[in-house]
Amino acid sequence: MDDFEQRIEKLYIKHYDWLFRAAINLTKDVKDSEDLVQSLFVYLLEKRNVKIFYKDTFNLLYCHRFIKSRFLNKKKRDSKMYNTDWFSEGIEDEEYDTEMDNDIMLQYSLVQLELDKLKNTKLWSDALIFKEYVESDSSLNDLANKYKISKSTVFLSCKKIKSYLKTIIHNPLVN
């Protein structure tokens, strides 16, 4: 865990309750408050925003402004959405199609089988990079830094495996 992640963890442990109470005072709803505080921490982890930290202290005012602006933007978006006439037209409660999940899982397993068949070929390293790129939230830069190769090499590896898979199987996950 790097220094930034340790600071985020310390912020979470020390100030989560305060941020949550501030969000409840703003939203008057527990679920929305949890979502707002969670979106704050996700934002900080994704952006790695150094403004939040000054030495070992945390800029709680920044966090509170983030929560407040996120809530106000959501409230504004929701009010615009529900005030339009076209929004309510034609909306019916549809049941979720679980068969679609089964199809997706079947397609995913087919891709995994095809990738495993490449184990003893020269495409195996490309297949590993493609597999990690698809299964994780890593960007091309993250994978390039992890394997100490260029971003273009990662991109070309993924492209090569995708084109190989397109020739082998017809799969919406590959297209």
C-alpha positions as CSV (number, residue, x, y, z in Angstrom):
1,M,0.0,0.0,0.0
2,D,1.5,3.3,-1.0
3,D,1.6,6.5,1.0
4,F,-1.5,7.9,-0.7
5,E,-3.6,4.9,0.1
6,Q,-2.5,4.9,3.7
7,R,-3.6,8.6,4.0
8,I,-7.0,7.7,2.4
9,E,-7.3,4.8,4.9
10,K,-6.5,7.1,7.8
11,L,-9.0,9.7,6.5
12,Y,-11.6,6.9,6.3
13,I,-10.9,5.6,9.8
14,K,-10.7,9.0,11.6
15,H,-13.4,11.0,9.8
16,Y,-15.9,8.7,8.2
17,D,-18.4,9.3,11.0
18,W,-18.2,13.0,10.7
19,L,-18.5,13.0,6.9
20,F,-21.5,10.7,7.2
21,R,-23.2,12.9,9.8
22,A,-22.6,15.9,7.6
23,A,-24.1,14.1,4.6
24,I,-27.1,13.1,6.7
25,N,-27.7,16.7,7.7
26,L,-27.6,17.6,4.1
27,T,-29.7,14.8,2.5
28,K,-31.9,13.7,5.4
29,D,-31.6,10.1,4.1
30,V,-29.2,7.4,5.3
31,K,-28.9,5.6,1.9
32,D,-28.1,8.8,0.0
33,S,-25.6,9.8,2.7
34,E,-23.8,6.5,2.4
35,D,-23.7,6.9,-1.4
36,L,-22.3,10.4,-1.1
37,V,-19.5,9.5,1.3
38,Q,-18.7,6.4,-0.7
39,S,-18.5,8.5,-3.9
40,L,-16.1,10.9,-2.1
41,F,-13.7,8.1,-1.3
42,V,-14.0,6.6,-4.8
43,Y,-13.3,10.0,-6.3
44,L,-10.2,10.5,-4.1
45,L,-8.8,7.0,-5.0
46,E,-9.4,7.5,-8.7
47,K,-8.1,11.0,-9.0
48,R,-5.5,10.7,-6.3
49,N,-6.2,14.3,-5.5
50,V,-3.4,15.8,-3.5
51,K,-5.4,18.9,-2.5
52,I,-7.1,16.8,0.1
53,F,-3.9,16.3,2.1
54,Y,-1.6,18.9,3.7
55,K,1.1,17.1,5.6
56,D,-0.7,14.9,8.1
57,T,-3.9,16.9,8.3
58,F,-6.9,16.4,6.1
59,N,-8.8,19.2,4.4
60,L,-12.3,18.3,5.7
61,L,-13.7,21.4,4.3
62,Y,-12.8,20.2,0.8
63,C,-14.5,16.8,1.5
64,H,-17.6,18.6,2.8
65,R,-17.8,20.8,-0.3
66,F,-17.4,17.8,-2.5
67,I,-20.3,16.0,-0.7
68,K,-22.5,19.1,-0.8
69,S,-21.8,19.8,-4.5
70,R,-22.3,16.2,-5.5
71,F,-25.7,16.2,-3.6
72,L,-26.8,19.5,-5.2
73,N,-25.9,18.3,-8.7
74,K,-27.8,15.1,-8.2
75,K,-30.8,16.9,-6.9
76,K,-30.7,19.3,-9.8
77,R,-30.4,16.4,-12.3
78,D,-33.2,14.5,-10.7
79,S,-35.6,17.5,-10.7
80,K,-34.9,18.2,-14.4
81,M,-35.5,14.5,-15.2
82,Y,-38.8,14.3,-13.4
83,N,-40.2,17.6,-14.6
84,T,-40.2,16.6,-18.2
85,D,-43.3,15.2,-19.7
86,W,-41.6,12.7,-22.0
87,F,-39.9,11.0,-19.0
88,S,-43.1,9.4,-17.6
89,E,-44.5,8.3,-21.0
90,G,-44.1,4.6,-21.9
91,I,-42.3,3.6,-18.7
92,E,-43.5,0.2,-17.5
93,D,-42.1,-2.0,-14.8
94,E,-40.2,-4.7,-16.7
95,E,-38.9,-7.8,-15.0
96,Y,-35.2,-8.3,-15.2
97,D,-34.2,-10.9,-17.7
98,T,-32.0,-13.5,-15.9
99,E,-31.6,-15.5,-19.1
100,M,-29.4,-12.6,-20.4
101,D,-27.1,-13.2,-17.4
102,N,-26.8,-16.9,-18.3
103,D,-25.9,-16.0,-21.9
104,I,-23.2,-13.5,-20.8
105,M,-21.7,-16.1,-18.4
106,L,-21.7,-18.7,-21.2
107,Q,-20.0,-16.3,-23.6
108,Y,-17.5,-15.3,-20.9
109,S,-16.6,-19.0,-20.2
110,L,-16.1,-19.5,-24.0
111,V,-13.6,-16.7,-24.1
112,Q,-11.8,-18.1,-21.0
113,L,-11.6,-21.5,-22.7
114,E,-10.1,-20.1,-25.9
115,L,-7.6,-18.0,-23.9
116,D,-6.5,-21.1,-21.9
117,K,-5.9,-23.0,-25.2
118,L,-3.2,-20.4,-26.0
119,K,-1.1,-21.6,-23.0
120,N,1.6,-23.3,-25.1
121,T,1.7,-20.9,-28.0
122,K,3.6,-17.7,-28.6
123,L,0.3,-15.7,-28.0
124,W,0.2,-16.7,-24.3
125,S,1.8,-13.5,-23.0
126,D,-0.6,-11.5,-25.1
127,A,-3.5,-13.5,-23.8
128,L,-2.4,-12.9,-20.2
129,I,-2.3,-9.2,-20.8
130,F,-5.7,-9.2,-22.5
131,K,-7.2,-11.3,-19.7
132,E,-5.9,-9.0,-17.0
133,Y,-7.1,-5.9,-19.0
134,V,-10.6,-7.3,-19.4
135,E,-11.0,-8.7,-15.8
136,S,-9.5,-5.8,-13.9
137,D,-10.2,-2.1,-13.8
138,S,-6.6,-1.4,-14.9
139,S,-5.9,1.0,-17.6
140,L,-3.4,0.4,-20.4
141,N,-1.0,2.7,-18.5
142,D,-1.4,0.6,-15.3
143,L,-0.7,-2.6,-17.1
144,A,2.3,-1.1,-18.9
145,N,3.8,0.1,-15.6
146,K,3.1,-3.3,-14.0
147,Y,4.8,-5.3,-16.7
148,K,7.4,-2.6,-17.5
149,I,6.4,-2.4,-21.2
150,S,5.1,0.4,-23.3
151,K,1.5,1.4,-23.4
152,S,1.4,0.7,-27.2
153,T,2.7,-2.9,-26.6
154,V,-0.2,-3.5,-24.2
155,F,-2.6,-2.0,-26.7
156,L,-1.3,-4.1,-29.5
157,S,-1.4,-7.3,-27.4
158,C,-5.0,-6.7,-26.6
159,K,-5.8,-5.9,-30.2
160,K,-4.1,-9.1,-31.4
161,I,-6.0,-11.3,-29.0
162,K,-9.3,-9.7,-29.8
163,S,-8.8,-10.2,-33.5
164,Y,-7.7,-13.8,-32.8
165,L,-10.8,-14.4,-30.7
166,K,-13.1,-12.9,-33.4
167,T,-11.8,-15.4,-35.9
168,I,-12.4,-18.3,-33.5
169,I,-15.7,-17.5,-31.9
170,H,-18.6,-15.2,-32.5
171,N,-19.0,-13.5,-29.2
172,P,-20.4,-10.1,-28.2
173,L,-17.8,-9.8,-25.4
174,V,-15.0,-9.7,-28.0
175,N,-16.6,-7.4,-30.5
